[in-house]
Amino acid sequence: MSQFLQDVVQGLSARDKFLNSKYFYDQKGDKLFQQIMACPEYYPTKCEMEIFIQQTKQLASVLINHVSTFDIVELGAGDASKSIHLLNELLQNNITFTYFPVDISGNVINLLHEELPKKLPALQLHGLNGEYLQMLEKAKAASDKTKVVLFLGGNIGNVPLEKAGLFCNRLRQQLSPGDLVLTGFDLKKDPRVVLAAYNDKGGYTRCFNLNLLKRINDELGGNFILENFAHYPNYDAATGACKSYLVSTINQQVQIEESSFSFAEGEPIFMEISQKYTVEQTDDLANENGFTPVKHFFDSKGWFLDALWQCV
Ligand SMILES: C[S@@+](CC[C@H](N)C(=O)[O-])C[C@H]1O[C@@H](n2cnc3c(N)ncnc32)[C@H](O)[C@@H]1O
């Protein structure tokens, strides 16, 4: 049984049904995510892009001041549309490094290998297709230089708050004292602004969620009828958890290979969390897991934080 099938069967057999959001990213999912990033309501990309465009020189110089020679490993690189500004700035300063973009989507890694050499011909590029931490091991095996890890776009927000410490701890175990980590955190803000970002008027986030059901149909022989599921995002301003669900609109059975799953009318499948943080929570996450916060980079609205941590 493939890992994808195992995870889907496990999630849909649970009392509270869920699917793992890492499976959103097939070729169609990658494209839909780019469309989401371009939506007027989807502020996180715009805020973090502003940091990478307007504070590129500060970002580059703080890295250079902390580590002399290094490689850059970007976890969940996507289209690298933000990090490309930092890579370019480092190259302009004649800094020699290898860029290891890591992504679970093979399509993303292929696209980066096609596009980045056209935009940054001097870049030493080594794409790694797979899970974050497994691929970080491969990057370490390929080069023993100090690591600068980028984990942008609020990807850490896709880890539930109660498991974020464990993730940071595992990341720290794989790194060495002196290594740097730059993590994007979407900060708590007006709940209406947050919710609108996951409920865009163009319906791209809805399609992005439903596309996982289509992927299960295409790759695992499922028979989901997409019209029988409604996209339902919700945001709890107290905990900072923004969660997306697909809710069954009727009583129905869905078949996937040998397994059959019943859905009651109104029953949700939990699809993804996008956790929002306070600045203090991000500092605590660093301090409790073997890092020291070095510098905070905020956008001009103060909605998004790129936090630079160093391994102690
Ligand atoms: C929300 S997108 C963000 C992309 C990029 N970091 C940005 O800020 O624009 C998440 C990316 O992480 C990748 N991804 C998600 N889960 C992953 C995992 N467990 N291991 C490796 N890549 C993953 C996805 O394929 C996708 O390209």
Ligand as a Chemical Component Dictionary entry (heavy atoms), coordinates in Angstrom:
data_LIG
# 
_chem_comp.id                   LIG 
_chem_comp.type                 NON-POLYMER 
_chem_comp.pdbx_formal_charge   0 
_chem_comp.three_letter_code    LIG 
# 
loop_
_chem_comp_atom.comp_id 
_chem_comp_atom.atom_id 
_chem_comp_atom.alt_atom_id 
_chem_comp_atom.type_symbol 
_chem_comp_atom.charge 
_chem_comp_atom.model_Cartn_x 
_chem_comp_atom.model_Cartn_y 
_chem_comp_atom.model_Cartn_z 
_chem_comp_atom.pdbx_ordinal 
LIG C1  C1  C 0  2.158 26.948 1.455  1  
LIG S1  S1  S 1  3.358 26.505 0.235  2  
LIG C2  C2  C 0  4.556 27.772 0.557  3  
LIG C3  C3  C 0  5.662 27.839 -0.442 4  
LIG C4  C4  C 0  6.775 28.828 -0.123 5  
LIG N1  N1  N 0  7.474 28.477 1.109  6  
LIG C5  C5  C 0  6.258 30.221 -0.034 7  
LIG O1  O1  O 0  6.402 30.839 1.019  8  
LIG O2  O2  O -1 5.719 30.739 -1.004 9  
LIG C6  C6  C 0  4.002 25.060 0.954  10 
LIG C7  C7  C 0  5.075 24.340 0.148  11 
LIG O3  O3  O 0  5.648 23.353 0.995  12 
LIG C8  C8  C 0  5.622 22.083 0.361  13 
LIG N2  N2  N 0  5.403 21.084 1.422  14 
LIG C9  C9  C 0  4.294 20.909 2.187  15 
LIG N3  N3  N 0  4.480 19.928 3.092  16 
LIG C10 C10 C 0  5.749 19.473 2.908  17 
LIG C11 C11 C 0  6.544 18.470 3.547  18 
LIG N4  N4  N 0  6.060 17.762 4.565  19 
LIG N5  N5  N 0  7.814 18.274 3.103  20 
LIG C12 C12 C 0  8.317 19.011 2.060  21 
LIG N6  N6  N 0  7.601 19.967 1.414  22 
LIG C13 C13 C 0  6.347 20.205 1.836  23 
LIG C14 C14 C 0  4.491 22.152 -0.637 24 
LIG O4  O4  O 0  4.654 21.273 -1.730 25 
LIG C15 C15 C 0  4.513 23.616 -1.052 26 
LIG O5  O5  O 0  5.327 23.848 -2.181 27 
# 
loop_
_chem_comp_bond.comp_id 
_chem_comp_bond.atom_id_1 
_chem_comp_bond.atom_id_2 
_chem_comp_bond.value_order 
_chem_comp_bond.pdbx_ordinal 
LIG C1  S1  SING 1  
LIG S1  C2  SING 2  
LIG S1  C6  SING 3  
LIG C2  C3  SING 4  
LIG C3  C4  SING 5  
LIG C4  N1  SING 6  
LIG C4  C5  SING 7  
LIG C5  O1  DOUB 8  
LIG C5  O2  SING 9  
LIG C6  C7  SING 10 
LIG C7  O3  SING 11 
LIG C7  C15 SING 12 
LIG O3  C8  SING 13 
LIG C8  N2  SING 14 
LIG C8  C14 SING 15 
LIG N2  C9  SING 16 
LIG N2  C13 SING 17 
LIG C9  N3  DOUB 18 
LIG N3  C10 SING 19 
LIG C10 C11 SING 20 
LIG C10 C13 DOUB 21 
LIG C11 N4  SING 22 
LIG C11 N5  DOUB 23 
LIG N5  C12 SING 24 
LIG C12 N6  DOUB 25 
LIG N6  C13 SING 26 
LIG C14 O4  SING 27 
LIG C14 C15 SING 28 
LIG C15 O5  SING 29 
# 
